[in-house]
Amino acid sequence: MNGILKRAMENHQPVELIYYGANHKISQRVVRIVYISDTHIKAYCFTKRQLRMFRKENILSCQSKKVTA
């Protein structure tokens, strides 16, 4: 997972996350990663249209999202 996140950040590519949120609900988000730390990622969330912090431990799945023109 760390490799996918790092590659997406370096290539400015969106990533699709399946995420277990603080409200105890699972959500699907498409994000563009800005920063990666040991415990969190900071990313622009296209769903919420703002920068968000995501705990790495709460990311259930991630995959590169293809950009279509």
Phi and psi in radians as a Rosetta constraint file:
Dihedral C 1 N 2 CA 2 C 2 CIRCULARHARMONIC -1.041 0.35
Dihedral N 2 CA 2 C 2 N 3 CIRCULARHARMONIC -0.640 0.35
Dihedral C 2 N 3 CA 3 C 3 CIRCULARHARMONIC -1.129 0.35
Dihedral N 3 CA 3 C 3 N 4 CIRCULARHARMONIC -0.733 0.35
Dihedral C 3 N 4 CA 4 C 4 CIRCULARHARMONIC -1.101 0.35
Dihedral N 4 CA 4 C 4 N 5 CIRCULARHARMONIC -0.792 0.35
Dihedral C 4 N 5 CA 5 C 5 CIRCULARHARMONIC -1.121 0.35
Dihedral N 5 CA 5 C 5 N 6 CIRCULARHARMONIC -0.778 0.35
Dihedral C 5 N 6 CA 6 C 6 CIRCULARHARMONIC -1.134 0.35
Dihedral N 6 CA 6 C 6 N 7 CIRCULARHARMONIC -0.783 0.35
Dihedral C 6 N 7 CA 7 C 7 CIRCULARHARMONIC -1.076 0.35
Dihedral N 7 CA 7 C 7 N 8 CIRCULARHARMONIC -0.730 0.35
Dihedral C 7 N 8 CA 8 C 8 CIRCULARHARMONIC -1.099 0.35
Dihedral N 8 CA 8 C 8 N 9 CIRCULARHARMONIC -0.718 0.35
Dihedral C 8 N 9 CA 9 C 9 CIRCULARHARMONIC -1.138 0.35
Dihedral N 9 CA 9 C 9 N 10 CIRCULARHARMONIC -0.812 0.35
Dihedral C 9 N 10 CA 10 C 10 CIRCULARHARMONIC -1.099 0.35
Dihedral N 10 CA 10 C 10 N 11 CIRCULARHARMONIC -0.615 0.35
Dihedral C 10 N 11 CA 11 C 11 CIRCULARHARMONIC -1.675 0.35
Dihedral N 11 CA 11 C 11 N 12 CIRCULARHARMONIC 0.071 0.35
Dihedral C 11 N 12 CA 12 C 12 CIRCULARHARMONIC 0.964 0.35
Dihedral N 12 CA 12 C 12 N 13 CIRCULARHARMONIC 0.702 0.35
Dihedral C 12 N 13 CA 13 C 13 CIRCULARHARMONIC -1.822 0.35
Dihedral N 13 CA 13 C 13 N 14 CIRCULARHARMONIC 2.481 0.35
Dihedral C 13 N 14 CA 14 C 14 CIRCULARHARMONIC -1.222 0.35
Dihedral N 14 CA 14 C 14 N 15 CIRCULARHARMONIC 2.705 0.35
Dihedral C 14 N 15 CA 15 C 15 CIRCULARHARMONIC -2.252 0.35
Dihedral N 15 CA 15 C 15 N 16 CIRCULARHARMONIC 2.470 0.35
Dihedral C 15 N 16 CA 16 C 16 CIRCULARHARMONIC -1.691 0.35
Dihedral N 16 CA 16 C 16 N 17 CIRCULARHARMONIC 2.184 0.35
Dihedral C 16 N 17 CA 17 C 17 CIRCULARHARMONIC -1.963 0.35
Dihedral N 17 CA 17 C 17 N 18 CIRCULARHARMONIC 2.477 0.35
Dihedral C 17 N 18 CA 18 C 18 CIRCULARHARMONIC -1.846 0.35
Dihedral N 18 CA 18 C 18 N 19 CIRCULARHARMONIC 2.098 0.35
Dihedral C 18 N 19 CA 19 C 19 CIRCULARHARMONIC -2.298 0.35
Dihedral N 19 CA 19 C 19 N 20 CIRCULARHARMONIC 2.388 0.35
Dihedral C 19 N 20 CA 20 C 20 CIRCULARHARMONIC -1.651 0.35
Dihedral N 20 CA 20 C 20 N 21 CIRCULARHARMONIC 1.856 0.35
Dihedral C 20 N 21 CA 21 C 21 CIRCULARHARMONIC -1.441 0.35
Dihedral N 21 CA 21 C 21 N 22 CIRCULARHARMONIC 2.993 0.35
Dihedral C 21 N 22 CA 22 C 22 CIRCULARHARMONIC -1.118 0.35
Dihedral N 22 CA 22 C 22 N 23 CIRCULARHARMONIC -0.401 0.35
Dihedral C 22 N 23 CA 23 C 23 CIRCULARHARMONIC -1.473 0.35
Dihedral N 23 CA 23 C 23 N 24 CIRCULARHARMONIC 0.183 0.35
Dihedral C 23 N 24 CA 24 C 24 CIRCULARHARMONIC 1.133 0.35
Dihedral N 24 CA 24 C 24 N 25 CIRCULARHARMONIC 0.538 0.35
Dihedral C 24 N 25 CA 25 C 25 CIRCULARHARMONIC -2.136 0.35
Dihedral N 25 CA 25 C 25 N 26 CIRCULARHARMONIC 2.583 0.35
Dihedral C 25 N 26 CA 26 C 26 CIRCULARHARMONIC -1.572 0.35
Dihedral N 26 CA 26 C 26 N 27 CIRCULARHARMONIC 2.313 0.35
Dihedral C 26 N 27 CA 27 C 27 CIRCULARHARMONIC -2.298 0.35
Dihedral N 27 CA 27 C 27 N 28 CIRCULARHARMONIC 2.763 0.35
Dihedral C 27 N 28 CA 28 C 28 CIRCULARHARMONIC -1.967 0.35
Dihedral N 28 CA 28 C 28 N 29 CIRCULARHARMONIC 2.187 0.35
Dihedral C 28 N 29 CA 29 C 29 CIRCULARHARMONIC -2.282 0.35
Dihedral N 29 CA 29 C 29 N 30 CIRCULARHARMONIC 2.595 0.35
Dihedral C 29 N 30 CA 30 C 30 CIRCULARHARMONIC -1.931 0.35
Dihedral N 30 CA 30 C 30 N 31 CIRCULARHARMONIC 2.169 0.35
Dihedral C 30 N 31 CA 31 C 31 CIRCULARHARMONIC -2.310 0.35
Dihedral N 31 CA 31 C 31 N 32 CIRCULARHARMONIC 2.773 0.35
Dihedral C 31 N 32 CA 32 C 32 CIRCULARHARMONIC -2.060 0.35
Dihedral N 32 CA 32 C 32 N 33 CIRCULARHARMONIC 2.051 0.35
Dihedral C 32 N 33 CA 33 C 33 CIRCULARHARMONIC -1.326 0.35
Dihedral N 33 CA 33 C 33 N 34 CIRCULARHARMONIC 2.331 0.35
Dihedral C 33 N 34 CA 34 C 34 CIRCULARHARMONIC -1.820 0.35
Dihedral N 34 CA 34 C 34 N 35 CIRCULARHARMONIC -0.697 0.35
Dihedral C 34 N 35 CA 35 C 35 CIRCULARHARMONIC -2.649 0.35
Dihedral N 35 CA 35 C 35 N 36 CIRCULARHARMONIC 2.506 0.35
Dihedral C 35 N 36 CA 36 C 36 CIRCULARHARMONIC -2.193 0.35
Dihedral N 36 CA 36 C 36 N 37 CIRCULARHARMONIC 2.213 0.35
Dihedral C 36 N 37 CA 37 C 37 CIRCULARHARMONIC -1.959 0.35
Dihedral N 37 CA 37 C 37 N 38 CIRCULARHARMONIC -3.047 0.35
Dihedral C 37 N 38 CA 38 C 38 CIRCULARHARMONIC -1.139 0.35
Dihedral N 38 CA 38 C 38 N 39 CIRCULARHARMONIC -0.553 0.35
Dihedral C 38 N 39 CA 39 C 39 CIRCULARHARMONIC -2.038 0.35
Dihedral N 39 CA 39 C 39 N 40 CIRCULARHARMONIC -0.331 0.35
Dihedral C 39 N 40 CA 40 C 40 CIRCULARHARMONIC -2.361 0.35
Dihedral N 40 CA 40 C 40 N 41 CIRCULARHARMONIC 2.816 0.35
Dihedral C 40 N 41 CA 41 C 41 CIRCULARHARMONIC -2.169 0.35
Dihedral N 41 CA 41 C 41 N 42 CIRCULARHARMONIC 2.479 0.35
Dihedral C 41 N 42 CA 42 C 42 CIRCULARHARMONIC -1.834 0.35
Dihedral N 42 CA 42 C 42 N 43 CIRCULARHARMONIC 2.232 0.35
Dihedral C 42 N 43 CA 43 C 43 CIRCULARHARMONIC -2.609 0.35
Dihedral N 43 CA 43 C 43 N 44 CIRCULARHARMONIC 2.651 0.35
Dihedral C 43 N 44 CA 44 C 44 CIRCULARHARMONIC -1.408 0.35
Dihedral N 44 CA 44 C 44 N 45 CIRCULARHARMONIC 2.134 0.35
Dihedral C 44 N 45 CA 45 C 45 CIRCULARHARMONIC -1.674 0.35
Dihedral N 45 CA 45 C 45 N 46 CIRCULARHARMONIC 2.094 0.35
Dihedral C 45 N 46 CA 46 C 46 CIRCULARHARMONIC -1.239 0.35
Dihedral N 46 CA 46 C 46 N 47 CIRCULARHARMONIC -0.427 0.35
Dihedral C 46 N 47 CA 47 C 47 CIRCULARHARMONIC -1.231 0.35
Dihedral N 47 CA 47 C 47 N 48 CIRCULARHARMONIC -0.865 0.35
Dihedral C 47 N 48 CA 48 C 48 CIRCULARHARMONIC -1.546 0.35
Dihedral N 48 CA 48 C 48 N 49 CIRCULARHARMONIC -0.198 0.35
Dihedral C 48 N 49 CA 49 C 49 CIRCULARHARMONIC 0.996 0.35
Dihedral N 49 CA 49 C 49 N 50 CIRCULARHARMONIC 0.771 0.35
Dihedral C 49 N 50 CA 50 C 50 CIRCULARHARMONIC -2.825 0.35
Dihedral N 50 CA 50 C 50 N 51 CIRCULARHARMONIC 2.882 0.35
Dihedral C 50 N 51 CA 51 C 51 CIRCULARHARMONIC -1.225 0.35
Dihedral N 51 CA 51 C 51 N 52 CIRCULARHARMONIC 2.393 0.35
Dihedral C 51 N 52 CA 52 C 52 CIRCULARHARMONIC -2.376 0.35
Dihedral N 52 CA 52 C 52 N 53 CIRCULARHARMONIC 2.714 0.35
Dihedral C 52 N 53 CA 53 C 53 CIRCULARHARMONIC -1.836 0.35
Dihedral N 53 CA 53 C 53 N 54 CIRCULARHARMONIC 2.336 0.35
Dihedral C 53 N 54 CA 54 C 54 CIRCULARHARMONIC -2.150 0.35
Dihedral N 54 CA 54 C 54 N 55 CIRCULARHARMONIC 2.274 0.35
Dihedral C 54 N 55 CA 55 C 55 CIRCULARHARMONIC -1.293 0.35
Dihedral N 55 CA 55 C 55 N 56 CIRCULARHARMONIC 2.270 0.35
Dihedral C 55 N 56 CA 56 C 56 CIRCULARHARMONIC -1.045 0.35
Dihedral N 56 CA 56 C 56 N 57 CIRCULARHARMONIC -0.652 0.35
Dihedral C 56 N 57 CA 57 C 57 CIRCULARHARMONIC -1.142 0.35
Dihedral N 57 CA 57 C 57 N 58 CIRCULARHARMONIC -0.333 0.35
Dihedral C 57 N 58 CA 58 C 58 CIRCULARHARMONIC -1.665 0.35
Dihedral N 58 CA 58 C 58 N 59 CIRCULARHARMONIC -0.020 0.35
Dihedral C 58 N 59 CA 59 C 59 CIRCULARHARMONIC -1.428 0.35
Dihedral N 59 CA 59 C 59 N 60 CIRCULARHARMONIC 2.005 0.35
Dihedral C 59 N 60 CA 60 C 60 CIRCULARHARMONIC -1.481 0.35
Dihedral N 60 CA 60 C 60 N 61 CIRCULARHARMONIC -0.571 0.35
Dihedral C 60 N 61 CA 61 C 61 CIRCULARHARMONIC -2.770 0.35
Dihedral N 61 CA 61 C 61 N 62 CIRCULARHARMONIC 2.627 0.35
Dihedral C 61 N 62 CA 62 C 62 CIRCULARHARMONIC -2.599 0.35
Dihedral N 62 CA 62 C 62 N 63 CIRCULARHARMONIC 2.595 0.35
Dihedral C 62 N 63 CA 63 C 63 CIRCULARHARMONIC -2.653 0.35
Dihedral N 63 CA 63 C 63 N 64 CIRCULARHARMONIC 2.634 0.35
Dihedral C 63 N 64 CA 64 C 64 CIRCULARHARMONIC -1.107 0.35
Dihedral N 64 CA 64 C 64 N 65 CIRCULARHARMONIC 2.469 0.35
Dihedral C 64 N 65 CA 65 C 65 CIRCULARHARMONIC -1.861 0.35
Dihedral N 65 CA 65 C 65 N 66 CIRCULARHARMONIC 2.210 0.35
Dihedral C 65 N 66 CA 66 C 66 CIRCULARHARMONIC -1.293 0.35
Dihedral N 66 CA 66 C 66 N 67 CIRCULARHARMONIC 2.380 0.35
Dihedral C 66 N 67 CA 67 C 67 CIRCULARHARMONIC -1.648 0.35
Dihedral N 67 CA 67 C 67 N 68 CIRCULARHARMONIC 2.200 0.35
Dihedral C 67 N 68 CA 68 C 68 CIRCULARHARMONIC -1.926 0.35
Dihedral N 68 CA 68 C 68 N 69 CIRCULARHARMONIC 2.455 0.35
